[in-house]
Amino acid sequence: MLRHIRKISRIKRWHVMKELTPEVSLSLRLGAGFALILLLMLALGAIGLGRLAEVNRRMEQIVNENNVKVEQAHIMKDALRERSVIMHTISLLSDPFEQNEEFLDFNDHGVAFTTARTKLEGMALDPKEKEILARMRALTVKTQPLVVQAVDKALGGNIEDARELIRKEIIGPQKLIALEINDLLALQKADTENAVAEATQAYSNTRLLMLLLGTAATSLGLAIAFVVIRNARGQAHLLRHQAMYDNLTGLPNRALFSDRLQQAILIGRREKQPFALITMDLDRFKEINDTLGHHAGDRVLQHVANCARASLRESDTVARMGGDEFTVLLATANDLDGAVAAAKKILKALDEPLEISGQKIEIGASLGIAMFPEHGDDPTVLLREADAAMYLAKQTHGGYKVYSKELGQGADDRVALQGELRRAIANNELVLHYQPKIDFGSDRVCGVEALVRWQHPIHGLLPPDKFIPLAEQTGLIKSMTQHILKIALRQCEEWRRAGLDLSVAVNISAINIQDAEFPDQVAKLLKESTVPSSRIELEITETAVMAEPVRAVDCIKRLSALGLQISIDDFGTGYSSMAYLRDLLVAKIKIDKSFVKDMAVNHSDAVIVRSTIELGHNLGLKVIAEGVETEGAWDRLKALGCDDAQGYYMSHPLPSDKFAEWLQQSPWGMKKKKAR
């Protein structure tokens, strides 16, 4: 019975197959073949992707390890350089306090060097790396006692012995250590390149395997294999791209740019063909990052990259060196005019505001230009000189600057002046001159503005515009402001002991008002002084407030909570909104002298002065006019209801002893005023 049933089943299947058309039968067979090929290709894809994933994981591991090694090597290199500089500096100094200060920095860099080397030694190292670190350790062990001996001699006053020891015994081994660090960096670069090559080879092997298996499959199998191969090529290209290009902007990174710059120099030397190098740094990028967040900062960097690329030729190279620093290699710019034209194109492209989250952001940049071979024929020299020009452009807000020998000397002078300024703060070379403020109601002095000067031991009395910008650029403005506040508080204490109740106003930098720690530092100074906080005024420029209003408002509120008087200086020259002026909790506004000076002959200035006085009084603020230089200006301001005034008509800024004489002799001081 069972045998009969099986026979009937076979007969039915035969009839079914017989009834199928050739097309349907072929389709079924192709379907079965496709299913088999698909299974094979899925297996092949899984194997290929697994190998790709393993290679990719290995590549990322190598790159990450090398990045850490490169970072530690740079830390050692920087620490070694700084220790060498400080060691020479100690041998040149004669003041024990300055030597001790430099010695502390010397030890800090030594700790940084040792920590970085120890961290490297604790990582997985190949034999060559171990040999380099072993040689470095041996050199360090050899030179460290000599370095300590040289420093001790310098600290002990044996300057010549210290210099002789440095020149004969220390400089040579330290150069060898620096060379070992360079070898270590070169080794890391070679390891990265080898890893990329291995990954490329692995991808090539995977592609070959897929091609061999794909030849045995149908056209559909070949198509699937092609997709996987294309994916493999994409992965290899992506890894190469990641190693040589910036992920955020898609621009060449520092490594690729360095290679292209070196190639351009070699070609330039051989063909005697000049080219231009431009370095670019964005203005106020940190403020954008801090205020709007890193997402907005990334958008800005991408926008700048696109603008720069669109402004230049295909043969030019735009690279992102890191942060908000960019470089441009103009390989076909044969003269300075071409380089300047390219810089102007970039600046013009950046003139258009970028809109982010409904806000229009002004993006500015500072560019420095250096020419090969006129300004240098070495990559390091060219970059340094372009940077020097760029920093001058940033300082002068000039958009772009071209390097010159005078600029190079100026850069050296600024470095020297920076060191002198640091010592000036420590040596009490900064002095205050006081310009009186006169109350219109009583015609008497009611306070002073403290204006800083630098009593330079060589150059004499320097005005603030000679050193304040440098202090702001280098960060010394923070310690300088505290030093100035201390002097002002001491002077105010002396006046109070003499029976003079005068308020003292001190100018505050935009950097101070954006510093979250500044209010706490001021609170500490007030706590150490007997002067009531209400007798101290902090003058803040309108532009400083509007540079980053949210942070400035918070800082000013904290300062106001200490009982300090806050005044807005140079009012009318910025773009203050009434909302911010109300929120700032200020007590006074100062009309800028540019309006006061010409109000007698300029109707527009007179209208601005009158409107400012009315605005201040309507907001409950006192109004001070600065730059009063004539009796006519005094009378006019008094008629308009201005509260206080200061200017050359009453007195120039005076040192404390001359100011005491002015108090006794001036009709606005203690002397009885004659009727006018």
KAQUI-V350737 format. One record per residue. N is the residue number from 1. RES is the residue in one small letter. OMEGA is omega in whole degrees, -180 to 180 (none if undefined). NEAR is the number of other C-alpha atoms within 8 Angstrom. D_LAST is the distance of its C-alpha to the last C-alpha in whole Angstrom. Layout:
BEGIN
n->{N/N}
res->{RES/RES}
omega->{OMEGA/OMEGA}
near->{NEAR/NEAR}
d_last->{D_LAST/D_LAST}
END
This chain:
BEGIN
n->{1/2/3/4/5/6/7/8/9/10/11/12/13/14/15/16/17/18/19/20/21/22/23/24/25/26/27/28/29/30/31/32/33/34/35/36/37/38/39/40/41/42/43/44/45/46/47/48/49/50/51/52/53/54/55/56/57/58/59/60/61/62/63/64/65/66/67/68/69/70/71/72/73/74/75/76/77/78/79/80/81/82/83/84/85/86/87/88/89/90/91/92/93/94/95/96/97/98/99/100/101/102/103/104/105/106/107/108/109/110/111/112/113/114/115/116/117/118/119/120/121/122/123/124/125/126/127/128/129/130/131/132/133/134/135/136/137/138/139/140/141/142/143/144/145/146/147/148/149/150/151/152/153/154/155/156/157/158/159/160/161/162/163/164/165/166/167/168/169/170/171/172/173/174/175/176/177/178/179/180/181/182/183/184/185/186/187/188/189/190/191/192/193/194/195/196/197/198/199/200/201/202/203/204/205/206/207/208/209/210/211/212/213/214/215/216/217/218/219/220/221/222/223/224/225/226/227/228/229/230/231/232/233/234/235/236/237/238/239/240/241/242/243/244/245/246/247/248/249/250/251/252/253/254/255/256/257/258/259/260/261/262/263/264/265/266/267/268/269/270/271/272/273/274/275/276/277/278/279/280/281/282/283/284/285/286/287/288/289/290/291/292/293/294/295/296/297/298/299/300/301/302/303/304/305/306/307/308/309/310/311/312/313/314/315/316/317/318/319/320/321/322/323/324/325/326/327/328/329/330/331/332/333/334/335/336/337/338/339/340/341/342/343/344/345/346/347/348/349/350/351/352/353/354/355/356/357/358/359/360/361/362/363/364/365/366/367/368/369/370/371/372/373/374/375/376/377/378/379/380/381/382/383/384/385/386/387/388/389/390/391/392/393/394/395/396/397/398/399/400/401/402/403/404/405/406/407/408/409/410/411/412/413/414/415/416/417/418/419/420/421/422/423/424/425/426/427/428/429/430/431/432/433/434/435/436/437/438/439/440/441/442/443/444/445/446/447/448/449/450/451/452/453/454/455/456/457/458/459/460/461/462/463/464/465/466/467/468/469/470/471/472/473/474/475/476/477/478/479/480/481/482/483/484/485/486/487/488/489/490/491/492/493/494/495/496/497/498/499/500/501/502/503/504/505/506/507/508/509/510/511/512/513/514/515/516/517/518/519/520/521/522/523/524/525/526/527/528/529/530/531/532/533/534/535/536/537/538/539/540/541/542/543/544/545/546/547/548/549/550/551/552/553/554/555/556/557/558/559/560/561/562/563/564/565/566/567/568/569/570/571/572/573/574/575/576/577/578/579/580/581/582/583/584/585/586/587/588/589/590/591/592/593/594/595/596/597/598/599/600/601/602/603/604/605/606/607/608/609/610/611/612/613/614/615/616/617/618/619/620/621/622/623/624/625/626/627/628/629/630/631/632/633/634/635/636/637/638/639/640/641/642/643/644/645/646/647/648/649/650/651/652/653/654/655/656/657/658/659/660/661/662/663/664/665/666/667/668/669/670/671/672/673/674/675/676}
res->{m/l/r/h/i/r/k/i/s/r/i/k/r/w/h/v/m/k/e/l/t/p/e/v/s/l/s/l/r/l/g/a/g/f/a/l/i/l/l/l/m/l/a/l/g/a/i/g/l/g/r/l/a/e/v/n/r/r/m/e/q/i/v/n/e/n/n/v/k/v/e/q/a/h/i/m/k/d/a/l/r/e/r/s/v/i/m/h/t/i/s/l/l/s/d/p/f/e/q/n/e/e/f/l/d/f/n/d/h/g/v/a/f/t/t/a/r/t/k/l/e/g/m/a/l/d/p/k/e/k/e/i/l/a/r/m/r/a/l/t/v/k/t/q/p/l/v/v/q/a/v/d/k/a/l/g/g/n/i/e/d/a/r/e/l/i/r/k/e/i/i/g/p/q/k/l/i/a/l/e/i/n/d/l/l/a/l/q/k/a/d/t/e/n/a/v/a/e/a/t/q/a/y/s/n/t/r/l/l/m/l/l/l/g/t/a/a/t/s/l/g/l/a/i/a/f/v/v/i/r/n/a/r/g/q/a/h/l/l/r/h/q/a/m/y/d/n/l/t/g/l/p/n/r/a/l/f/s/d/r/l/q/q/a/i/l/i/g/r/r/e/k/q/p/f/a/l/i/t/m/d/l/d/r/f/k/e/i/n/d/t/l/g/h/h/a/g/d/r/v/l/q/h/v/a/n/c/a/r/a/s/l/r/e/s/d/t/v/a/r/m/g/g/d/e/f/t/v/l/l/a/t/a/n/d/l/d/g/a/v/a/a/a/k/k/i/l/k/a/l/d/e/p/l/e/i/s/g/q/k/i/e/i/g/a/s/l/g/i/a/m/f/p/e/h/g/d/d/p/t/v/l/l/r/e/a/d/a/a/m/y/l/a/k/q/t/h/g/g/y/k/v/y/s/k/e/l/g/q/g/a/d/d/r/v/a/l/q/g/e/l/r/r/a/i/a/n/n/e/l/v/l/h/y/q/p/k/i/d/f/g/s/d/r/v/c/g/v/e/a/l/v/r/w/q/h/p/i/h/g/l/l/p/p/d/k/f/i/p/l/a/e/q/t/g/l/i/k/s/m/t/q/h/i/l/k/i/a/l/r/q/c/e/e/w/r/r/a/g/l/d/l/s/v/a/v/n/i/s/a/i/n/i/q/d/a/e/f/p/d/q/v/a/k/l/l/k/e/s/t/v/p/s/s/r/i/e/l/e/i/t/e/t/a/v/m/a/e/p/v/r/a/v/d/c/i/k/r/l/s/a/l/g/l/q/i/s/i/d/d/f/g/t/g/y/s/s/m/a/y/l/r/d/l/l/v/a/k/i/k/i/d/k/s/f/v/k/d/m/a/v/n/h/s/d/a/v/i/v/r/s/t/i/e/l/g/h/n/l/g/l/k/v/i/a/e/g/v/e/t/e/g/a/w/d/r/l/k/a/l/g/c/d/d/a/q/g/y/y/m/s/h/p/l/p/s/d/k/f/a/e/w/l/q/q/s/p/w/g/m/k/k/k/k/a/r}
omega->{-180/179/-179/179/179/-179/178/-180/179/180/180/180/179/179/178/179/-179/-179/-180/176/178/180/-180/179/179/179/180/-180/177/178/178/178/179/179/179/179/180/177/178/-178/176/177/178/179/180/179/-179/-180/177/178/178/-180/-180/178/180/178/180/180/180/180/-179/-179/-180/179/-179/177/179/-180/179/180/-180/178/177/177/179/-179/179/-179/179/-180/-179/179/179/180/-178/180/177/-179/180/-179/180/-176/177/-180/-178/-179/178/178/180/179/178/-180/177/177/179/180/180/180/176/177/180/179/-178/180/-180/180/178/178/177/-178/179/-180/176/-175/173/-176/-179/178/179/180/-180/-179/178/178/178/179/-180/178/180/178/-179/-172/-175/177/179/178/179/180/-180/179/179/178/-180/179/179/177/180/-172/-177/177/-180/-180/179/179/179/-176/-173/-168/-167/-174/-178/179/179/175/178/177/179/178/177/178/178/177/179/178/179/179/178/178/179/178/179/180/178/179/177/179/178/179/179/179/179/178/178/178/178/179/-180/179/-179/179/180/179/-178/180/-180/-177/178/-180/178/177/178/178/179/178/180/179/-179/179/179/177/179/178/179/179/179/179/-180/179/178/180/-179/-180/-173/-176/178/-175/-175/-173/-176/179/171/179/-176/-177/-179/179/179/179/-179/178/179/178/179/179/179/178/-180/178/-177/-176/-175/-176/179/173/-176/175/179/170/-176/178/-177/177/174/-179/180/179/178/180/-176/-175/-173/178/-176/178/177/178/178/178/179/-180/178/179/179/179/-180/180/-179/180/-178/-176/-172/179/178/-178/-180/-180/172/-177/173/-177/-178/-179/178/-180/179/174/-180/176/179/-172/-177/178/-174/180/-177/-179/179/179/179/178/178/179/180/178/180/-179/179/179/-179/-180/-178/-179/177/-179/178/179/177/179/176/-175/175/-178/177/179/176/-175/175/-174/173/-177/171/-2/-174/-176/179/179/180/-177/-178/-180/-179/180/-180/-178/175/177/180/178/-180/179/176/177/179/-178/-176/-178/-176/-180/178/175/177/-179/173/179/178/178/178/177/178/178/177/179/179/177/179/-179/178/178/178/-179/177/179/179/178/-179/-176/178/177/177/-179/179/169/-171/176/-174/171/-175/177/-178/-177/-177/-175/-179/177/180/-180/-180/169/-180/-177/-172/173/178/177/-175/-177/-179/-173/179/-176/-178/176/-174/-178/178/-176/180/178/178/179/179/-179/-174/-179/179/-177/-179/179/179/-180/177/179/179/179/178/180/-179/179/179/180/179/177/179/180/-179/177/178/178/179/180/-177/173/-180/179/-180/178/-178/-179/175/179/178/-173/175/-177/-177/-178/-174/180/179/178/178/179/179/178/179/-180/-179/-176/177/-178/175/-178/-178/-180/178/177/174/-180/-176/-179/180/-179/178/179/-174/178/176/-168/-174/-179/180/180/-180/-179/-178/177/179/177/178/180/177/-179/180/174/-180/177/177/-177/178/-177/180/-179/-179/-176/-178/172/-180/180/179/180/178/-177/-173/-179/179/179/-174/169/-179/178/-177/-176/180/177/-176/-173/-174/-175/-179/-176/-178/-176/-179/178/180/179/179/180/-180/-179/180/178/180/179/-179/-180/178/177/180/-178/171/-177/-179/176/177/-179/178/-173/-178/177/179/178/177/-178/-179/180/179/179/-180/177/177/-174/-177/178/172/-179/-175/178/179/-179/168/171/-174/170/-170/-179/177/178/177/177/179/180/-178/-172/-173/175/176/180/-178/-179/-180/-174/177/179/-180/none}
near->{4/5/6/7/8/8/8/8/8/8/8/8/8/8/8/8/7/7/6/8/7/6/6/8/9/8/8/8/8/8/8/8/8/11/8/8/11/9/8/8/11/8/8/9/9/8/8/11/8/8/9/11/8/8/10/9/8/8/11/8/8/10/9/8/8/11/8/8/10/10/8/12/13/8/11/14/11/8/12/13/8/10/11/8/8/12/11/9/9/14/13/7/9/9/6/8/6/10/12/9/8/11/10/8/9/12/8/8/12/11/8/11/13/9/8/12/12/8/9/9/10/6/6/5/8/6/6/7/10/10/8/12/10/8/9/10/8/8/12/9/8/8/12/8/8/11/11/8/9/13/12/8/12/13/12/6/7/9/10/6/10/14/11/8/11/11/8/8/10/12/9/8/10/11/8/9/11/10/8/11/12/8/9/11/10/8/9/11/8/8/9/11/8/8/10/11/8/8/12/9/8/10/12/8/8/11/10/8/8/12/9/8/8/11/8/6/10/10/6/8/13/11/8/9/12/8/8/10/10/8/8/12/9/8/8/11/8/8/9/9/8/9/6/11/11/11/7/6/9/7/11/14/13/11/8/10/11/9/8/8/10/9/8/10/12/8/10/12/8/7/6/7/9/13/16/16/15/14/15/13/11/11/9/8/9/6/8/11/12/8/7/9/9/8/8/11/12/9/8/10/10/10/9/9/11/8/11/11/9/7/10/9/7/5/7/11/11/13/12/15/10/8/5/10/11/12/12/12/12/13/11/8/11/9/10/9/6/9/12/9/8/10/11/9/10/11/11/8/10/12/9/8/9/10/8/8/4/5/6/8/8/8/13/10/12/16/16/18/18/15/14/14/8/6/11/9/10/7/10/6/9/15/11/8/13/16/10/13/18/17/10/9/15/13/8/6/7/9/10/13/12/9/14/8/6/6/10/11/8/8/9/8/8/9/8/8/8/11/8/8/10/9/9/12/11/7/6/7/10/11/10/13/12/13/14/13/12/13/12/11/5/5/8/11/12/11/11/13/11/13/11/11/12/13/10/10/5/4/6/8/8/11/9/9/6/8/10/9/9/10/13/11/7/8/7/10/13/9/7/10/10/10/9/12/10/9/10/12/10/9/8/12/11/8/11/10/7/6/6/7/7/12/12/13/12/14/9/11/11/11/9/11/15/10/8/7/6/10/10/7/9/10/9/8/10/11/7/6/9/7/9/7/10/9/11/12/13/12/12/14/13/15/10/11/13/11/7/11/9/6/9/12/12/8/14/12/10/9/11/12/7/8/8/13/14/14/13/13/12/11/12/8/8/8/8/9/6/6/6/10/10/9/7/9/10/13/10/13/14/13/16/14/11/7/12/16/11/10/13/9/5/8/8/7/11/13/8/9/12/9/8/9/12/8/8/13/10/7/7/7/11/12/14/13/15/12/12/16/11/7/7/7/13/11/8/8/10/10/7/8/7/14/11/12/14/16/12/9/10/10/10/8/9/11/9/9/7/8/10/8/8/9/11/9/9/9/10/12/11/10/10/5/6/5/3/2}
d_last->{143/140/141/142/138/137/139/138/134/135/136/133/131/133/133/129/129/131/129/126/125/125/121/120/122/120/117/118/119/116/114/116/115/112/111/113/111/108/109/109/106/104/106/105/101/101/102/100/97/98/98/94/93/94/93/90/89/90/88/85/86/86/83/81/83/82/78/78/79/77/74/75/76/72/71/73/72/69/69/71/68/66/68/68/65/64/67/65/62/63/65/62/59/59/57/59/56/56/60/60/58/60/63/63/62/66/68/66/67/71/71/70/73/76/75/75/79/80/79/81/84/85/85/88/89/91/93/90/87/89/90/86/85/87/86/83/83/85/83/80/82/83/79/77/78/77/74/73/75/72/69/70/70/67/66/67/66/69/67/70/73/71/70/74/75/73/74/78/79/76/75/79/80/76/77/80/79/77/80/82/79/79/82/82/80/82/85/83/82/86/87/85/87/90/89/88/92/94/92/93/97/97/96/98/101/101/101/104/105/104/106/109/109/108/111/113/112/112/109/107/107/106/103/102/103/100/98/98/98/95/93/94/92/89/89/90/87/85/85/85/82/80/81/79/76/73/75/71/71/74/73/74/73/72/76/77/74/75/78/77/75/77/80/77/77/80/81/78/79/83/82/79/77/73/71/68/67/64/62/60/58/57/53/52/56/55/53/55/58/56/54/57/60/63/65/62/61/65/64/62/64/67/64/63/67/68/65/66/69/69/67/69/73/76/76/73/73/70/70/68/68/67/64/61/62/64/66/67/70/70/74/74/71/72/68/64/64/66/65/61/63/64/61/59/62/61/58/58/61/58/56/57/56/59/59/60/61/59/56/55/54/53/55/54/55/55/58/59/61/64/67/70/71/68/66/69/72/72/72/69/68/67/66/63/62/62/60/57/57/56/54/52/52/51/48/47/48/49/53/55/55/58/59/58/59/55/55/58/56/53/54/56/52/51/54/53/49/50/52/49/47/49/49/46/45/48/46/43/42/39/36/32/29/26/23/20/20/16/16/14/15/14/12/14/17/20/23/24/27/29/31/34/35/39/39/42/45/45/43/40/37/38/35/36/38/40/42/41/43/46/45/46/49/50/49/48/44/46/46/43/41/42/42/38/38/39/37/34/36/36/33/31/34/33/29/31/33/30/28/26/26/25/27/29/29/33/34/37/40/42/45/44/43/47/48/50/50/46/45/48/46/43/44/46/43/41/44/44/41/39/36/36/36/33/31/32/32/34/32/35/35/36/39/40/41/43/45/47/45/48/48/44/44/46/45/41/43/44/41/39/42/41/38/36/33/34/31/32/31/31/31/32/34/37/40/39/41/39/42/41/38/39/41/39/38/34/31/29/29/27/26/27/25/28/26/22/23/24/23/21/24/27/27/29/27/24/27/28/25/24/28/28/25/27/30/29/28/31/33/31/29/26/24/23/21/22/22/18/18/15/11/13/16/13/12/15/17/14/15/19/19/19/20/19/18/19/19/19/15/15/18/22/25/25/29/28/28/25/24/24/22/19/19/19/17/14/11/13/16/17/15/12/9/6/4/0}
END
